[in-house]
Amino acid sequence: MNNIGKVLGFIFIMWMIQGILSYFQIKHFRERIRQLKKKGKILIGQQKGRFAAGSIVILVVDDKNNIIDAEEMNGFTVFNKFKKKNHIIGKNVEDAESIIANVRGKQSIKAIRKALEGVS
């Protein structure tokens, strides 16, 4: 096997591994949504990044639009998991500025704003 074949084989194997890991990340995402739906209404915001880490934010709100749970998955790779955002919990979704006041990262702020657009 020549060098080009080895390189193409390596690229194909890495592509397959990435596909498998993406499957497990999507499975984890769906499981988190299923678990969080039991607590209240779900708001999801996503901001993709080309040259910056992307962000997915899940907010759980009660019937008074207070955030009772918040999680974010942020990063470049398929190894990222959702992490609690305790500084957002307890705030009302109608006060967007107080929610994003302590949030770091443009992608995170954009994802939160997109999630808040889903409030009705």
Secondary structure, 3 states (H helix, E strand, C coil): CCHHHHHHHHHHHHHHHHHHHHHHHHHHHHHHHHHHHCCCEEEEEEECCCCCCEEEEEEEECCCCEEEEEEEEEECCCCCCCEECCCCCCCECCCHHHHHCCCCCHHHHHHHHHHHCCCC
